C-alpha cells in the first residue's frame, strides 16, 4: 500500500512538473510572437547597429553614419541643382566636408550642408579639384554629427584596401537616407580607382567609404557603365571609389 501511494505521488509530481514546463514553453513561444510593447518600441533607435556583426564592423558603421552629410549646391542662375553625399571631418580646430567636385555647381554661399535637423552654409571652398574630382568645403561645427579626426582617420597601411575587404558607406541616394550600404573591394584601376561591389544611385557620390577596421579608404565617385546586348547600360552594383591617398591634404595647411 505504501509503495502504491509513493508511486502515485511520484507520478503526480511528474505530471504537475511536466505540465508546468509545458506551460512555460507555451508561454515562451507565445511571448516570442508578440509585438514589442510601446515602451520597448520607444527605446528603439534608427541608429542601433546590428549586434550580430563583429565589433569592428559595428564601429566602422557608426563612424560612417555619424560623419555622413548631404551636400546641396545651387548654380548662380538658380537653374541647376545638385545633391550629393559627403563626409564631415575636423583638423586644426576647424570643420570640413569632403565630397565630389561634380556635386558643386554654384558659389560657396549657394552650397549648403544638411543633416536631419541642421542646415549650414559653406564658409569657404578650400579645394575644388576637377582632375581627381573632389571638393573640400569648410563649414561651421555641426551638433548632429561627430567629425572624423584627421589625420587619425586615414589608413596607416594599404592593408585596408586588400581584395575582398568588407566596406561600408553611408550616403543619400535619390535624396533619401542616410542609408548605409555594405560592399567588397573586387579590384583596382592602377592607383586611380578602387572597384567596389556594392550599390550606388544618383546622390551617393561623395560618400566616404570605410574599411571594416574603421579606416576611411576613399569616397564614392560613380557607378560603372558597361556594354550589353542592348547597348550601353549602367552597372549599379560596380562602384568607382577614389582612394583617399589621391587627395592633396596639404591644402588644409594654407
Order of alpha helices (4+ residues) and beta strands (2+ residues): alpha-alpha-alpha-beta-beta-beta-beta-beta-beta-beta-beta-beta-beta-beta-beta-beta-beta
